Amino acid sequence: MAIKYIPFFPEPIEGQALLDNFKRTLRYKGAGEVQDKLRRGMPLYEMEKVESVLGGSDENLVIHGECVSACAYFKDKGIKVDLVYIDPPFASGADYAKKIYIRKNPKVAELIDKAEQELDNDDLKEFEDKMYGDVWDKEKYLNWMYENLMAIKSVMSETASIYVHLDWHIGHYVKILMDEIFGEDNFRNELIWKYFGPTSGKNNYPRKHDVIYFYVKNIEKYYFDFNACLVDYDEKAIKRYDKIDEDGRRYKLYNEKDGTVRKAYMNEGTPTEVFEIPGIQNPDYATQKPDELVSRLIRASSNENMIVADFFSGSGVTSAVASKLNRKFIAGDVNLNSIQTTRDRLVSIGAKFDLLEIKDGVSLYRNPVQTMDKIKSLITGLKNEDSLDEFWEGAISDSKLGLIPVYVPNLMDSTTKLLDEVLMNRILHEAIPELDSSVKKVIVYYVDITDKAEIEKFIKDDDSTMVEIELRDLKEILDDVVVDDHIEFTVEENKDDLLGGYIISVDKFISDRVSGKILEFNQKSLANSSEKKPYKPITISEDGLEMIEFISLDCTADSGEWHSDSEIKVEGKTSYVTINGKKTKEFWDGTIKCEKKPLRLKVRNICGDESVVIVE
């Protein structure tokens, strides 16, 4: 349950006049529900400090949790951000997955090069490890974005700007939302990021650009550096400035109307709102944006020591670029793989920050998509039922009651987590009346609830249906979702090194999650094998060290927030080791060293699950 609710801005800015005589009012399905949620406010949950990285910093934060809850925390603490860049889902209809690479095993004499073997195949999409799903109903997406943008606006300083990165799928709709929330007069630019790559087909013009909407909080006060808009001149422009003065500056002679001649000097560049920058090919994050693009926006709309926030952090580019440019940063994401990637990226550039987690009662299994998939298998008897509306997750067959529809809140949409009178009214008067008359009972799961006794009274007082409604707490199922991996290791003093310290050897690693993934992959590969495509199974050694991606030692505390006093990351395709943020071209030898006595050991498998054990 939320500690309390933090108010949004009182009201969105009223729509401006269009065509001089029409007032635009945003209307879409579910808008009333969103307004009710806005009036109630943003849910504020407890925030736990998970790790102090490189000594930590309360000015630089990485937050595992949803945008709205993160903004509630900042508003409650009085923290204002000076620049927001977000690259949210595009409602593109695609699922995005992480390619999983088997690492080289450090304890096998004849190493098999498995770095090229991935749990990913064009014909085996179900074996990709889903990072997040960008499959949205348009109305739900707009409701979700509306709430997020309102939350973000509530923590922006008076001089702040916001850049929202989208594409043709949904950008034009979000532009209308932003007009309402920030005001049409506070719109500055529609920037174009023009990238390169294969064409999208021969039946249309190539889709080779994204859009970035640039708004400010206050048209009278916002910060902007025009020089960041400048790009290098092309060769034709340079040739026009054909003279060079004693200081090496290019100029041309310009004839004034009065007959005088003056020197017209070449600027540092030419201004543009079209950025021609190559994209990034990252198998872990297909949607990663280039540093150069983000850098240009940060330099334009902030100066040193300002706070730059990205609430959909992805691979952590925004926070890393902000840190390099001497800005403070806030990075947030609901996806655990994103938080891990962001953390590791920041460690590699020597950034100090605190890693926080929003304790909203939802123990996510790496990310909402995978958690939803896992929940379906944990609800006993739940099966898909084509006859039911998409509102219901499925149904349970009961010998006495017949078909029992089951509602499960969508963990990818924060607006569905709270069971309140608004949602219950919708269930009673929209969802249940659509069911077959033979349905005698439904089950409604919730993550959070305003007051269970009040909701049950609300149901009892409503006489619109005879269908029995059973309320169940989804957290009781979520608690069983995450299962730790098994780790066997030995610790000994480092007598071979003049500096002393300790050596931890990882002897065995068992991950049921990864092993199951590999088994599924092999079974599918066998079924699809042929003479031209022979069966090549992925095999794991008895000690299982190929399944390890990251190891960290805490020599400071045996409980509470984590202190990574020594860490090793085994990189994806290469299996090269990164030691304490510094990349090498060496392979892991199965050990990790530390100067002080280790108290805790953390191991992350190649799918991203982390397990912690106490070092005796």
C-alpha positions in Angstrom: 0.0 0.0 0.0 1.2 3.5 -0.8 2.4 5.6 2.1 0.4 8.5 0.8 -0.6 10.2 -2.5 1.3 13.2 -3.8 -0.7 15.8 -5.8 0.0 16.3 -9.5 -0.3 19.8 -10.9 -3.8 21.0 -10.1 -5.1 21.0 -13.7 -3.6 20.5 -17.1 -3.4 23.7 -19.2 -6.7 24.3 -21.0 -6.6 23.6 -24.8 -5.7 26.5 -27.0 -8.0 27.8 -29.7 -7.6 26.2 -33.1 -8.7 27.9 -36.3 -9.6 30.9 -34.2 -12.9 29.6 -33.1 -12.7 26.0 -32.0 -11.5 25.0 -28.5 -9.7 21.7 -28.5 -10.5 19.3 -25.7 -8.7 16.1 -25.4 -11.1 13.2 -25.3 -10.4 9.5 -25.4 -11.7 6.3 -23.8 -10.9 6.1 -20.1 -10.1 9.8 -19.7 -12.4 10.1 -16.7 -10.5 7.3 -14.9 -7.2 9.2 -15.5 -8.7 12.4 -14.1 -9.8 10.5 -11.0 -6.3 9.2 -10.6 -4.7 12.6 -11.1 -7.0 14.1 -8.4 -6.0 11.4 -6.0 -2.3 12.0 -6.8 0.9 9.9 -7.4 1.4 6.9 -5.1 4.4 7.4 -2.8 6.1 4.2 -1.7 9.0 3.5 0.5 12.4 3.8 -1.2 15.2 1.5 -0.4 18.9 2.2 -1.1 20.1 -1.0 -2.7 23.7 0.0 -3.5 26.2 2.9 -3.0 28.3 2.7 -6.2 31.9 3.9 -6.0 31.2 5.6 -2.7 27.7 6.7 -3.7 26.1 10.1 -4.3 22.7 11.3 -3.3 22.9 13.9 -6.2 23.2 11.1 -8.8 20.5 8.4 -8.6 19.5 5.2 -10.5 16.0 4.1 -9.5 14.4 0.8 -10.1 10.7 1.5 -10.4 8.0 3.3 -12.4 8.1 6.9 -13.5 5.0 8.0 -11.6 6.2 6.6 -8.3 9.7 8.0 -8.8 8.2 11.4 -9.4 6.1 11.1 -6.3 9.4 10.5 -4.3 11.1 13.6 -5.9 8.0 15.8 -5.3 7.8 14.7 -1.7 11.5 15.4 -1.2 11.3 18.8 -3.0 13.7 17.7 -5.7 13.4 19.5 -9.0 14.9 18.4 -12.3 16.2 20.8 -14.9 16.1 18.7 -18.1 14.1 15.6 -19.0 14.8 13.4 -22.0 12.7 10.3 -22.3 12.6 7.6 -24.9 9.4 5.7 -23.9 7.8 2.8 -25.7 6.6 3.8 -29.2 3.4 1.7 -29.2 5.1 0.0 -32.2 3.5 -3.4 -31.7 6.9 -5.1 -31.2 8.4 -7.1 -28.4 12.0 -6.3 -27.7 14.4 -9.0 -26.5 17.9 -9.5 -25.1 20.2 -11.9 -26.9 21.7 -14.3 -24.4 25.3 -15.4 -24.9 26.8 -18.4 -23.3 30.1 -17.4 -21.8 33.4 -19.3 -22.1 33.9 -21.7 -19.2 37.1 -20.8 -17.3 37.5 -24.4 -15.9 37.2 -26.5 -19.0 40.6 -27.4 -20.5 39.5 -27.3 -24.2 37.3 -24.2 -24.4 34.5 -24.5 -26.8 33.8 -21.2 -28.4 30.2 -20.7 -27.4 30.5 -16.9 -27.6 28.8 -17.1 -31.0 26.0 -19.3 -29.7 23.0 -17.3 -28.6 19.7 -18.2 -27.1 18.2 -16.3 -30.0 17.3 -17.3 -33.5 15.2 -15.7 -36.2 13.0 -18.8 -36.3 12.8 -19.2 -32.6 11.5 -15.9 -31.3 9.9 -17.5 -28.3 13.4 -18.2 -26.9 14.5 -14.6 -26.9 14.5 -13.2 -23.4 11.9 -10.5 -23.5 13.0 -7.1 -22.2 9.8 -5.3 -22.5 6.6 -5.4 -24.7 5.7 -2.4 -26.8 2.3 -3.9 -27.6 -0.3 -1.4 -26.5 -3.9 -0.6 -27.1 -3.9 3.1 -28.3 -6.3 4.4 -25.7 -4.4 2.6 -22.8 -1.1 3.9 -24.1 -2.3 7.5 -24.2 -3.8 7.2 -20.7 -0.5 5.8 -19.5 1.6 8.6 -21.2 -0.8 11.3 -19.9 -0.3 10.2 -16.3 3.5 9.9 -16.8 3.8 13.3 -18.4 1.7 14.9 -15.7 4.0 13.3 -13.1 7.1 14.5 -14.8 5.8 18.1 -15.2 5.2 18.2 -11.4 8.9 17.8 -10.7 10.3 20.1 -13.4 11.9 23.4 -12.3 10.7 26.7 -13.8 13.7 26.8 -16.1 13.3 23.1 -17.2 12.8 21.6 -20.7 11.5 18.2 -21.8 12.4 16.2 -24.9 10.1 13.3 -25.7 11.5 10.9 -28.3 9.0 8.9 -30.4 8.3 7.9 -34.0 5.4 7.7 -36.5 3.4 5.1 -34.6 2.1 7.3 -31.9 4.1 10.6 -31.9 1.3 12.8 -33.3 -1.1 11.7 -30.6 1.4 12.4 -27.8 2.0 15.8 -29.3 -1.6 16.6 -28.5 -1.2 15.4 -25.0 1.9 17.6 -24.6 0.0 20.6 -25.9 -2.6 20.1 -23.2 -0.1 19.4 -20.4 2.6 21.9 -21.1 0.6 24.4 -23.2 0.9 25.0 -27.0 2.8 28.2 -26.4 5.6 26.2 -24.6 6.2 24.0 -27.6 9.6 24.9 -29.1 10.5 22.4 -31.8 9.8 19.1 -33.5 13.3 17.8 -33.9 14.1 15.1 -36.5 16.7 12.4 -35.9 17.6 11.1 -39.4 19.4 7.7 -39.2 20.7 5.2 -41.7 20.0 1.5 -42.3 18.0 -0.9 -44.5 14.8 0.3 -46.1 11.5 -0.7 -44.7 10.0 -2.0 -48.0 9.3 -1.0 -51.5 5.7 0.0 -51.1 6.4 3.2 -49.2 9.0 5.9 -48.7 11.8 4.6 -46.4 11.1 5.2 -42.7 14.4 6.7 -41.7 13.7 9.2 -38.9 12.3 9.6 -35.4 10.7 12.7 -33.9 11.7 14.5 -30.7 9.2 17.0 -29.2 10.8 19.8 -27.4 8.7 21.7 -24.8 9.6 24.0 -21.9 8.0 24.5 -18.5 8.0 28.3 -18.7 8.5 30.2 -22.0 9.9 33.2 -20.1 12.5 31.4 -18.1 13.9 28.3 -19.8 17.6 27.6 -20.4 18.8 27.2 -24.0 22.3 27.3 -25.6 21.9 28.1 -29.3 25.5 26.9 -30.1 24.4 23.3 -29.5 22.1 23.6 -32.6 25.2 24.2 -34.8 26.6 21.5 -37.0 29.6 21.6 -39.3 29.2 23.3 -42.6 29.3 21.3 -45.8 32.0 21.7 -48.3 30.0 24.1 -50.6 29.3 26.4 -47.7 33.0 26.4 -46.7 34.1 27.3 -50.2 31.8 30.4 -50.1 33.8 31.7 -47.1 37.0 31.7 -49.2 39.1 34.2 -47.3 41.0 33.7 -44.0 42.1 36.5 -41.7 45.3 36.7 -39.5 43.5 34.8 -36.7 42.6 31.9 -39.0 38.9 32.7 -39.2 37.1 32.2 -42.4 35.1 35.0 -44.0 33.7 36.3 -47.2 33.2 39.9 -48.5 29.6 41.1 -48.4 28.4 44.0 -50.4 26.0 46.2 -48.5 23.1 48.2 -50.2 24.9 51.5 -49.6 27.9 50.2 -51.6 30.2 49.5 -48.7 31.9 46.2 -48.3 32.2 44.3 -45.0 33.6 41.0 -43.8 31.0 38.3 -43.1 32.6 35.8 -40.8 31.7 32.1 -40.8 30.0 31.0 -37.5 31.1 27.9 -35.7 28.5 26.0 -37.6 25.1 26.2 -39.2 21.9 25.8 -37.0 19.7 22.8 -37.7 16.8 20.9 -36.2 17.5 17.8 -38.3 20.2 15.6 -36.8 21.8 13.2 -39.2 23.5 10.7 -36.8 24.0 7.0 -37.4 22.1 4.6 -35.1 23.5 2.1 -32.6 23.5 -1.6 -33.2 23.2 -3.1 -29.6 21.9 -6.7 -29.4 21.1 -6.2 -25.7 19.1 -3.0 -26.4 17.7 -2.7 -29.9 16.3 0.8 -29.1 19.5 2.3 -27.7 20.1 5.9 -28.9 23.5 7.3 -29.9 25.6 9.3 -27.4 26.0 12.1 -29.9 22.2 12.6 -30.3 21.6 12.8 -26.5 24.7 14.9 -25.9 23.4 17.6 -28.3 20.1 17.9 -26.4 21.8 18.0 -23.0 24.2 20.6 -24.1 21.4 22.7 -25.6 19.1 22.7 -22.6 21.3 22.4 -19.5 24.6 23.6 -18.1 27.0 22.0 -15.6 25.6 20.9 -12.3 22.0 20.9 -13.5 19.9 17.8 -13.0 19.2 15.7 -16.1 16.5 13.0 -15.7 15.5 10.0 -17.9 12.6 7.9 -16.4 12.8 5.3 -19.2 16.6 4.8 -18.9 16.9 1.8 -21.2 20.7 1.1 -21.6 21.6 4.2 -19.6 22.9 6.5 -22.4 21.3 9.6 -21.0 22.8 9.4 -17.5 26.2 8.4 -18.8 26.4 11.3 -21.3 25.1 13.7 -18.6 27.8 12.5 -16.2 30.5 13.0 -18.8 29.2 16.5 -19.4 29.4 17.3 -15.6 25.7 17.3 -15.1 23.9 15.5 -12.2 21.7 12.7 -13.3 18.6 10.7 -12.5 18.0 7.4 -14.3 14.9 5.3 -13.8 13.3 2.2 -15.3 11.0 -0.6 -14.3 13.1 -3.2 -16.1 15.7 -4.9 -14.0 17.9 -5.6 -17.1 17.8 -1.9 -17.9 18.9 -1.0 -14.4 21.8 -3.5 -14.5 22.9 -2.2 -17.9 22.7 1.4 -16.7 24.6 0.6 -13.5 27.4 -1.2 -15.4 27.7 1.6 -18.0 28.0 4.2 -15.2 30.6 2.1 -13.3 32.7 1.9 -16.5 33.0 5.7 -16.7 33.7 6.1 -13.0 30.4 7.8 -12.0 29.4 7.8 -8.4 25.7 7.3 -7.6 23.2 5.6 -5.4 21.0 2.8 -6.6 17.5 2.9 -5.2 14.5 0.6 -5.4 10.8 1.6 -5.1 9.1 -0.8 -2.7 5.7 -0.9 -4.3 4.9 -4.4 -3.2 5.6 -5.9 -6.6 8.5 -8.4 -6.7 9.0 -8.2 -10.5 10.7 -11.1 -12.2 13.3 -9.0 -14.0 10.6 -7.0 -15.9 6.8 -6.7 -16.2 6.6 -8.8 -19.4 8.3 -11.8 -17.9 6.5 -11.4 -14.6 3.1 -11.5 -16.4 4.1 -14.6 -18.2 5.2 -16.2 -15.0 2.0 -15.3 -13.1 -0.1 -17.1 -15.7 1.7 -20.3 -14.9 1.4 -19.8 -11.1 -2.4 -19.3 -11.0 -3.6 -22.8 -10.6 -5.9 -23.9 -13.5 -5.7 -20.5 -15.4 -6.1 -21.0 -19.1 -6.7 -18.8 -22.1 -10.4 -18.5 -23.0 -11.2 -17.1 -26.5 -14.8 -16.4 -25.6 -13.8 -13.8 -23.0 -13.1 -10.1 -23.6 -9.4 -9.1 -23.3 -10.2 -7.4 -20.0 -10.0 -10.9 -18.5 -6.6 -12.7 -18.3 -8.2 -16.1 -18.8 -10.5 -18.4 -16.9 -10.5 -21.4 -14.4 -12.8 -24.3 -15.0 -14.6 -25.5 -11.8 -16.7 -28.6 -11.7 -19.5 -26.9 -9.7 -19.3 -23.3 -10.8 -18.3 -23.8 -14.4 -16.1 -21.1 -16.1 -14.6 -18.6 -13.6 -13.1 -15.5 -15.4 -9.9 -14.1 -13.8 -8.8 -10.5 -13.9 -5.1 -9.8 -13.4 -3.7 -6.2 -13.3 -1.4 -5.4 -16.2 2.0 -4.9 -14.5 3.2 -3.0 -17.7 0.6 -0.3 -16.9 0.9 1.3 -13.5 -2.7 2.7 -13.7 -4.1 -0.8 -13.2 -2.2 -1.7 -10.0 -4.6 -0.1 -7.6 -8.0 -1.6 -7.0 -10.3 1.3 -6.1 -13.9 2.2 -6.5 -13.3 3.5 -10.1 -11.9 0.1 -11.3 -14.4 -1.9 -9.3 -17.3 0.2 -10.8 -15.9 -0.7 -14.3 -15.8 -4.4 -13.4 -19.4 -4.3 -12.1 -21.0 -2.2 -14.8 -18.8 -2.9 -17.9 -16.8 -6.2 -17.6 -19.3 -8.5 -15.9 -22.4 -7.5 -17.9 -20.4 -8.5 -21.1 -20.0 -12.1 -19.7 -22.1 -15.1 -20.6 -25.2 -15.4 -18.4 -23.9 -18.8 -17.1 -21.0 -17.2 -15.3 -21.6 -17.4 -11.5 -18.2 -16.2 -10.2 -15.2 -14.1 -11.1 -11.8 -13.7 -9.4 -10.2 -10.2 -9.2 -6.5 -10.0 -8.4 -5.0 -6.8 -7.1 -1.5 -5.5 -6.3 -2.6 -2.5 -4.2 -6.1 -1.7 -2.8 -7.5 1.5 -1.3 -9.3 -0.4 1.5 -10.4 -4.0 1.1 -13.3 -3.7 3.6 -14.6 -0.6 1.7 -14.3 -2.3 -1.7 -16.1 -5.4 -0.4 -18.9 -3.1 1.0 -19.0 -1.3 -2.3 -19.6 -4.6 -4.1 -22.2 -5.7 -1.5 -24.1 -2.4 -1.8 -24.2 -2.7 -5.6 -27.2 -4.7 -6.7 -26.5 -4.7 -10.4 -25.2 -8.3 -10.6 -25.6 -11.7 -8.9 -22.1 -12.8 -9.9 -19.9 -13.6 -6.9 -16.7 -11.5 -6.9 -13.6 -12.9 -5.0 -10.7 -10.5 -4.3 -7.2 -12.0 -4.2 -3.9 -10.3 -3.4 -1.5 -10.8 -6.4 1.6 -10.2 -4.1 1.1 -13.7 -2.6 1.8 -15.2 -6.0 4.5 -12.7 -6.9 6.5 -13.7 -3.8 7.0 -17.2 -5.4 8.2 -15.8 -8.7 11.9 -15.2 -8.0 14.0 -18.2 -7.1 17.7 -17.8 -6.2 20.4 -19.7 -8.1 22.7 -22.2 -6.4 26.3 -21.0 -5.8 29.2 -23.1 -4.5 32.5 -21.3 -3.8 35.7 -21.4 -1.7 37.5 -18.5 0.0 41.2 -18.4 0.8 43.9 -15.9 1.6 45.9 -14.6 -1.4 49.4 -15.8 -0.5 50.8 -15.5 -4.0 50.3 -11.7 -4.2 52.5 -9.2 -2.3 49.3 -7.1 -1.6 47.6 -10.0 0.1 43.9 -10.0 0.4 41.5 -12.8 -0.5 40.6 -15.0 -3.5 37.1 -16.4 -4.0 36.8 -19.3 -6.4 33.4 -20.1 -7.9 33.2 -23.9 -8.0 29.7 -24.6 -9.2 26.7 -22.6 -10.4 23.2 -23.9 -11.0 20.5 -21.8 -12.5 17.2 -23.6 -13.1 15.9 -20.5 -15.0 18.8 -20.5 -17.5 19.0 -24.3 -17.8 15.3 -24.4 -18.6 15.8 -21.8 -21.2 18.6 -23.8 -22.8 16.5 -27.0 -22.7 13.6 -25.3 -24.5 16.0 -23.9 -27.1 17.6 -27.4 -27.7 14.2 -29.1 -28.0 13.0 -26.6 -30.6 16.4 -26.8 -32.5 16.1 -30.6 -32.6 12.5 -30.4 -33.9 13.6 -28.0 -36.7 16.8 -29.8 -37.6 17.5 -31.2 -41.1 20.3 -32.3 -43.2 21.0 -28.8 -44.3 20.5 -27.6 -40.7 21.9 -30.3 -38.4 21.0 -30.3 -34.7 23.6 -28.3 -32.7 22.6 -28.3 -29.0 23.9 -25.8 -26.5 25.7 -27.8 -23.8 26.6 -26.6 -20.3 29.4 -28.1 -18.3 28.8 -29.8 -14.9 30.1 -26.7 -13.0 27.8 -24.4 -15.0 30.2 -21.3 -14.9 29.2 -20.5 -18.5 25.9 -19.2 -17.1 27.6 -16.4 -15.1 27.6 -12.8 -16.3 28.6 -10.8 -13.2 30.1 -11.3 -9.8 30.5 -8.7 -7.0 31.9 -8.8 -3.5 30.8 -6.7 -0.5 33.6 -6.4 2.0 31.9 -3.5 3.9 28.6 -4.9 5.2 26.9 -8.3 5.6 23.4 -6.8 5.3 21.6 -3.7 4.0 22.7 -1.7 1.0 25.3 -3.3 -1.3 28.9 -2.0 -1.5 30.7 -3.4 -4.6 34.2 -3.5 -3.3 35.3 -5.8 -6.1 33.4 -6.8 -9.2 33.9 -8.7 -12.5 31.7 -8.7 -15.5 32.1 -11.4 -18.3 31.1 -9.6 -21.5 28.6 -11.0 -24.0 30.0 -12.1 -27.3 33.7 -11.9 -26.4 33.6 -13.4 -22.9 36.3 -10.8 -22.1 36.4 -9.7 -18.5 35.7 -6.2 -17.2 37.3 -5.8 -13.8 36.0 -3.0 -11.6 34.7 -1.1 -14.6 38.0 -1.4 -16.6 37.8 -3.5 -19.8 40.4 -6.1 -20.6 41.0 -8.7 -23.3 41.4 -11.5 -20.8 39.1 -14.4 -20.1 37.7 -15.1 -16.6 39.7 -17.6 -14.6 36.8 -18.5 -12.3 38.0 -16.3 -9.4 37.5 -12.8 -8.0 40.0 -11.0 -5.7 39.5 -8.5 -3.0 41.7 -6.6 -0.5 39.5 -7.0 2.6 37.7 -10.1 3.9 34.6 -10.7 1.8 31.2 -10.7 3.7 28.7 -11.2 0.8 28.9 -12.6 -2.7 26.5 -11.5 -5.5 26.2 -13.5 -8.7 24.2 -12.4 -11.8 23.3 -15.1 -14.4 23.3 -14.4 -18.1 19.5 -13.8 -18.1 19.9 -11.1 -15.4 18.8 -12.8 -12.2 20.9 -11.9 -9.2 21.5 -14.1 -6.1 23.3 -13.1 -2.9 25.0 -15.4 -0.4 26.7 -14.7 2.9 30.4 -15.5 3.0 31.2 -17.3 6.2 
